[in-house]
Amino acid sequence: MIETHQHRLKKLKMRSMRRGIKEMDMILIAFSEANLADMDADTLDQYEALLHENDQDLYQWVTGQVPVPDPYGDLIANISQSLQK
């Protein structure tokens, strides 16, 4: 069975808000609601892979406490910028 685009967006939004730490819940749900619908398939793939990462690592990347691994540089920069708004 092929997953529809709308179903995928819904699944990613749910995974964005069901994190391990509250801070990442708040950051990722706000980002996902504002940005997922405009992402292309490759960026959605990257975001989905990002959701498999540890919340402690994600939080440190988003807040600039530690360097971001190469595959996520642009995506984390976008998430970090969304915090500024």
DSSP file (Angstrom, degrees, kcal/mol; ACC not computed):
  #  RESIDUE AA STRUCTURE BP1 BP2  ACC     N-H-->O    O-->H-N    N-H-->O    O-->H-N    TCO  KAPPA ALPHA  PHI   PSI    X-CA   Y-CA   Z-CA
    1    1 A M              0   0    0      0, 0.0     2,-0.4     0, 0.0     0, 0.0   0.000 360.0 360.0 360.0 131.7    0.0    0.0    0.0
    2    2 A I        -     0   0    0      1,-0.0     2,-0.3     0, 0.0     0, 0.0  -0.707 360.0-125.8 -89.3 133.3    1.4    3.4   -1.0
    3    3 A E        -     0   0    0     -2,-0.4     2,-0.1     1,-0.1    -1,-0.0  -0.615  24.3-128.2 -78.4 131.7    1.2    6.2    1.6
    4    4 A T     >  -     0   0    0     -2,-0.3     4,-2.3     1,-0.1     5,-0.2  -0.380  19.0-115.4 -75.5 159.4   -0.5    9.3    0.4
    5    5 A H  H  > S+     0   0    0      1,-0.2     4,-2.4     2,-0.2     5,-0.2   0.917 116.5  50.2 -60.4 -44.2    1.2   12.7    0.8
    6    6 A Q  H  > S+     0   0    0      1,-0.2     4,-2.3     2,-0.2    -1,-0.2   0.893 109.9  50.1 -63.7 -40.2   -1.4   13.9    3.3
    7    7 A H  H  > S+     0   0    0      2,-0.2     4,-2.6     1,-0.2    -1,-0.2   0.908 109.8  51.4 -64.5 -40.9   -1.1   10.8    5.4
    8    8 A R  H  X S+     0   0    0     -4,-2.3     4,-2.6     2,-0.2    -2,-0.2   0.924 109.5  49.5 -62.3 -44.2    2.7   11.2    5.4
    9    9 A L  H  X S+     0   0    0     -4,-2.4     4,-2.3     1,-0.2    -1,-0.2   0.920 111.7  48.9 -60.5 -43.5    2.4   14.8    6.6
   10   10 A K  H  X S+     0   0    0     -4,-2.3     4,-2.2     2,-0.2    -2,-0.2   0.922 111.6  49.3 -61.9 -44.5    0.0   13.8    9.3
   11   11 A K  H  X S+     0   0    0     -4,-2.6     4,-2.4     1,-0.2    -2,-0.2   0.916 111.7  48.5 -61.4 -44.4    2.4   11.0   10.5
   12   12 A L  H  X S+     0   0    0     -4,-2.6     4,-1.6     1,-0.2    -1,-0.2   0.873 109.9  51.9 -66.8 -36.7    5.4   13.4   10.5
   13   13 A K  H  X S+     0   0    0     -4,-2.3     4,-1.3    -5,-0.2    -1,-0.2   0.913 110.2  49.0 -64.5 -41.2    3.4   16.0   12.5
   14   14 A M  H  X S+     0   0    0     -4,-2.2     4,-0.9     1,-0.2     3,-0.4   0.920 111.7  48.1 -63.5 -43.3    2.5   13.4   15.1
   15   15 A R  H  < S+     0   0    0     -4,-2.4    -1,-0.2     1,-0.2    -2,-0.2   0.783 106.8  59.3 -67.7 -26.0    6.1   12.2   15.3
   16   16 A S  H  < S+     0   0    0     -4,-1.6    13,-0.4     1,-0.2    12,-0.3   0.818 111.5  38.8 -70.5 -30.7    7.2   15.8   15.7
   17   17 A M  H  < S+     0   0    0     -4,-1.3     2,-0.6    -3,-0.4    -1,-0.2   0.533 104.2  68.5 -99.7  -5.8    5.0   16.3   18.8
   18   18 A R  S  < S+     0   0    0     -4,-0.9    -1,-0.2    -5,-0.1     2,-0.1  -0.538  73.4 138.8-110.5  65.4    5.6   13.0   20.5
   19   19 A R        -     0   0    0     -2,-0.6     3,-0.1    -3,-0.2    -3,-0.1  -0.206  64.9-106.0 -97.8-172.9    9.3   13.4   21.3
   20   20 A G  S    S+     0   0    0      1,-0.2     2,-0.4    -2,-0.1    -1,-0.1   0.769 101.1  40.9 -88.9 -28.6   11.3   12.5   24.4
   21   21 A I  S  > S-     0   0    0      1,-0.1     4,-1.8     0, 0.0     3,-0.5  -0.956  76.9-129.6-125.9 145.0   11.6   16.0   25.8
   22   22 A K  H  > S+     0   0    0     -2,-0.4     4,-2.5     1,-0.2     5,-0.2   0.840 105.3  60.0 -58.6 -38.2    9.0   18.8   26.0
   23   23 A E  H  > S+     0   0    0      1,-0.2     4,-2.4     2,-0.2    -1,-0.2   0.910 107.4  45.2 -59.4 -43.0   11.4   21.4   24.4
   24   24 A M  H  > S+     0   0    0     -3,-0.5     4,-2.7     2,-0.2     5,-0.3   0.847 109.0  57.2 -71.8 -32.3   11.7   19.3   21.3
   25   25 A D  H  X S+     0   0    0     -4,-1.8     4,-2.3     2,-0.2     5,-0.3   0.964 111.5  42.7 -55.4 -51.8    8.0   18.7   21.2
   26   26 A M  H  X S+     0   0    0     -4,-2.5     4,-1.5     2,-0.2    -2,-0.2   0.901 117.3  45.7 -65.1 -43.4    7.4   22.5   21.1
   27   27 A I  H  X S+     0   0    0     -4,-2.4     4,-2.1    -5,-0.2    -1,-0.2   0.953 117.5  41.5 -65.8 -50.8   10.1   23.3   18.6
   28   28 A L  H  X S+     0   0    0     -4,-2.7     4,-2.9   -12,-0.3     5,-0.2   0.833 112.2  52.1 -74.6 -32.4    9.3   20.5   16.2
   29   29 A I  H  X S+     0   0    0     -4,-2.3     4,-2.4   -13,-0.4     5,-0.2   0.923 112.0  47.3 -69.3 -40.1    5.6   20.8   16.2
   30   30 A A  H  X S+     0   0    0     -4,-1.5     4,-1.6    -5,-0.3    -2,-0.2   0.931 115.9  45.3 -63.1 -44.2    5.8   24.5   15.5
   31   31 A F  H  X S+     0   0    0     -4,-2.1     4,-1.9    -5,-0.2     5,-0.4   0.932 113.6  49.0 -64.0 -46.0    8.3   23.9   12.7
   32   32 A S  H  X S+     0   0    0     -4,-2.9     4,-1.9     1,-0.2     5,-0.4   0.902 110.2  50.2 -64.8 -40.8    6.3   21.0   11.2
   33   33 A E  H  < S+     0   0    0     -4,-2.4    -1,-0.2     1,-0.2     4,-0.2   0.868 117.5  40.7 -64.6 -35.2    3.0   22.9   11.2
   34   34 A A  H  < S+     0   0    0     -4,-1.6    -1,-0.2    -5,-0.2    -2,-0.2   0.728 131.1  19.0 -83.8 -22.9    4.6   25.9    9.5
   35   35 A N  H >X S+     0   0    0     -4,-1.9     3,-1.4    -5,-0.1     4,-0.5   0.714  94.4  82.6-126.3 -26.4    6.8   24.1    7.0
   36   36 A L  G >< S+     0   0    0     -4,-1.9     3,-1.6    -5,-0.4    -3,-0.1   0.876  89.9  57.9 -58.2 -41.1    6.0   20.4    6.2
   37   37 A A  G 34 S+     0   0    0     -5,-0.4    -1,-0.3     1,-0.3    -2,-0.1   0.764 108.6  47.3 -62.0 -24.6    3.3   21.2    3.6
   38   38 A D  G <4 S+     0   0    0     -3,-1.4    -1,-0.3     2,-0.0     2,-0.2   0.457  90.1 105.8 -95.4  -2.1    5.8   23.2    1.5
   39   39 A M    <<  -     0   0    0     -3,-1.6     2,-0.1    -4,-0.5    -3,-0.0  -0.526  66.1-129.5 -82.0 144.6    8.6   20.6    1.6
   40   40 A D     >  -     0   0    0     -2,-0.2     4,-2.4     1,-0.1     5,-0.2  -0.330  35.6 -94.5 -81.1 173.9    9.5   18.5   -1.4
   41   41 A A  H  > S+     0   0    0      1,-0.2     4,-2.2     2,-0.2     5,-0.1   0.869 123.6  51.9 -60.7 -40.0    9.8   14.7   -1.1
   42   42 A D  H  > S+     0   0    0      2,-0.2     4,-2.0     1,-0.2    -1,-0.2   0.903 111.2  46.8 -65.2 -40.5   13.6   14.7   -0.6
   43   43 A T  H  > S+     0   0    0      2,-0.2     4,-2.7     1,-0.2    -2,-0.2   0.876 110.7  52.5 -69.8 -36.6   13.3   17.2    2.3
   44   44 A L  H  X S+     0   0    0     -4,-2.4     4,-2.7     2,-0.2    -2,-0.2   0.892 108.0  52.2 -63.1 -38.7   10.5   15.2    3.9
   45   45 A D  H  X S+     0   0    0     -4,-2.2     4,-2.2     2,-0.2    -2,-0.2   0.923 111.1  46.8 -60.8 -43.7   12.8   12.2    3.7
   46   46 A Q  H  X S+     0   0    0     -4,-2.0     4,-2.3     2,-0.2    -2,-0.2   0.910 112.1  49.8 -66.3 -42.0   15.5   14.1    5.4
   47   47 A Y  H  X S+     0   0    0     -4,-2.7     4,-1.8     2,-0.2    -2,-0.2   0.908 109.7  51.7 -62.6 -41.5   13.1   15.4    8.1
   48   48 A E  H  < S+     0   0    0     -4,-2.7     4,-0.4     1,-0.2    -1,-0.2   0.907 110.1  48.7 -62.3 -41.3   11.8   11.9    8.7
   49   49 A A  H >< S+     0   0    0     -4,-2.2     3,-1.4     1,-0.2     4,-0.3   0.892 107.7  56.0 -63.6 -39.4   15.4   10.7    9.2
   50   50 A L  H >< S+     0   0    0     -4,-2.3     3,-1.9     1,-0.3    -1,-0.2   0.863  97.5  62.7 -60.4 -36.4   16.0   13.6   11.6
   51   51 A L  T 3< S+     0   0    0     -4,-1.8    -1,-0.3     1,-0.3    -2,-0.2   0.647  95.1  61.8 -66.6 -13.4   13.0   12.4   13.7
   52   52 A H  T <  S+     0   0    0     -3,-1.4    -1,-0.3    -4,-0.4    -2,-0.2   0.555  86.3  99.6 -85.7  -8.9   14.9    9.2   14.3
   53   53 A E  S <  S-     0   0    0     -3,-1.9     2,-0.1    -4,-0.3    -3,-0.0  -0.373  88.2 -89.9 -77.5 157.9   17.7   11.1   16.0
   54   54 A N     >  -     0   0    0      1,-0.1     4,-2.6    -2,-0.1     5,-0.2  -0.418  29.4-131.4 -66.5 136.9   18.1   11.4   19.8
   55   55 A D  H  > S+     0   0    0      1,-0.2     4,-2.9     2,-0.2     5,-0.2   0.858 106.2  56.6 -60.4 -37.2   16.2   14.4   21.3
   56   56 A Q  H  > S+     0   0    0      2,-0.2     4,-1.9     1,-0.2    -1,-0.2   0.923 110.7  44.5 -62.0 -42.3   19.3   15.4   23.4
   57   57 A D  H  > S+     0   0    0      2,-0.2     4,-2.4     1,-0.2    -2,-0.2   0.935 113.0  51.1 -64.7 -47.0   21.3   15.6   20.2
   58   58 A L  H  X S+     0   0    0     -4,-2.6     4,-3.0     1,-0.2     5,-0.3   0.921 109.3  50.4 -56.7 -45.8   18.6   17.4   18.3
   59   59 A Y  H  X S+     0   0    0     -4,-2.9     4,-2.2     1,-0.2     6,-0.3   0.914 111.0  48.5 -61.9 -42.8   18.2   20.0   21.0
   60   60 A Q  H  <>S+     0   0    0     -4,-1.9     5,-2.0    -5,-0.2     6,-1.2   0.870 113.6  47.4 -66.5 -35.9   21.9   20.7   21.1
   61   61 A W  H ><5S+     0   0    0     -4,-2.4     3,-1.0     3,-0.2    -2,-0.2   0.942 113.2  47.3 -67.6 -47.4   22.0   21.0   17.3
   62   62 A V  H 3<5S+     0   0    0     -4,-3.0    -2,-0.2     1,-0.3    -1,-0.2   0.864 115.3  45.2 -64.3 -36.9   19.0   23.3   17.1
   63   63 A T  T 3<5S-     0   0    0     -4,-2.2    -1,-0.3    -5,-0.3    -2,-0.2   0.452 112.8-117.4 -88.8   0.3   20.3   25.6   19.9
   64   64 A G  T < 5S+     0   0    0     -3,-1.0    -3,-0.2    -4,-0.4    -4,-0.1   0.676  75.4 128.9  77.1  17.5   23.8   25.7   18.5
   65   65 A Q  S   <S+     0   0    0     -5,-2.0    -4,-0.2    -6,-0.3    -5,-0.1   0.810  77.7  16.5 -75.0 -29.9   25.5   24.0   21.4
   66   66 A V  S    S-     0   0    0     -6,-1.2    -2,-0.2    -9,-0.1    -1,-0.1  -0.962  96.6 -85.9-138.8 156.0   27.3   21.4   19.2
   67   67 A P        -     0   0    0      0, 0.0    -6,-0.1     0, 0.0    -2,-0.0  -0.289  43.9-119.3 -62.4 146.8   28.0   21.3   15.5
   68   68 A V        -     0   0    0     -7,-0.1     5,-0.1     1,-0.1   -10,-0.0  -0.706  29.0-109.6 -87.4 134.3   25.3   19.8   13.3
   69   69 A P    >   -     0   0    0      0, 0.0     3,-1.9     0, 0.0     4,-0.5  -0.333  35.5-107.2 -61.0 146.7   26.2   16.6   11.3
   70   70 A D  G >  S+     0   0    0      1,-0.3     3,-1.3     2,-0.2     4,-0.3   0.815 112.8  58.0 -47.5 -46.1   26.5   17.2    7.6
   71   71 A P  G 3  S+     0   0    0      0, 0.0    -1,-0.3     0, 0.0     4,-0.2   0.765 114.4  38.8 -64.0 -18.4   23.3   15.6    6.4
   72   72 A Y  G <> S+     0   0    0     -3,-1.9     4,-3.1     1,-0.1     5,-0.3   0.374  81.2 108.4-110.5   4.8   21.2   17.8    8.6
   73   73 A G  H <> S+     0   0    0     -3,-1.3     4,-2.1    -4,-0.5     5,-0.1   0.904  85.0  37.6 -51.8 -55.7   22.9   21.2    8.3
   74   74 A D  H  > S+     0   0    0     -4,-0.3     4,-2.1     2,-0.2    -1,-0.2   0.895 118.0  50.2 -66.9 -40.5   20.4   23.1    6.2
   75   75 A L  H  > S+     0   0    0      2,-0.2     4,-2.3     1,-0.2    -2,-0.2   0.926 111.9  46.7 -65.6 -44.8   17.4   21.5    7.9
   76   76 A I  H  X S+     0   0    0     -4,-3.1     4,-3.0     1,-0.2    -1,-0.2   0.888 109.9  55.0 -64.5 -38.1   18.6   22.3   11.4
   77   77 A A  H  X S+     0   0    0     -4,-2.1     4,-2.4    -5,-0.3    -1,-0.2   0.911 109.1  48.0 -60.2 -41.6   19.4   25.8   10.3
   78   78 A N  H  X S+     0   0    0     -4,-2.1     4,-1.7     2,-0.2    -2,-0.2   0.905 112.5  48.0 -65.2 -41.4   15.8   26.2    9.1
   79   79 A I  H  X S+     0   0    0     -4,-2.3     4,-0.8     2,-0.2    -2,-0.2   0.928 112.4  49.2 -64.5 -44.3   14.5   24.8   12.3
   80   80 A S  H >X S+     0   0    0     -4,-3.0     3,-0.8     1,-0.2     4,-0.7   0.897 109.5  52.0 -62.2 -41.1   16.7   27.1   14.3
   81   81 A Q  H >X S+     0   0    0     -4,-2.4     3,-0.8     1,-0.2     4,-0.6   0.843 101.6  60.7 -64.9 -33.0   15.6   30.1   12.3
   82   82 A S  H 3< S+     0   0    0     -4,-1.7     3,-0.4     1,-0.2    -1,-0.2   0.767  97.4  60.1 -67.0 -22.7   12.0   29.3   12.9
   83   83 A L  H << S+     0   0    0     -4,-0.8    -1,-0.2    -3,-0.8    -2,-0.2   0.800  98.4  58.7 -70.3 -28.1   12.7   29.7   16.7
   84   84 A Q  H <<        0   0    0     -3,-0.8    -1,-0.2    -4,-0.7    -2,-0.2   0.718 360.0 360.0 -73.4 -22.0   13.7   33.3   16.0
   85   85 A K     <        0   0    0     -4,-0.6    -1,-0.2    -3,-0.4    -2,-0.1   0.460 360.0 360.0 -80.3 360.0   10.3   34.2   14.5
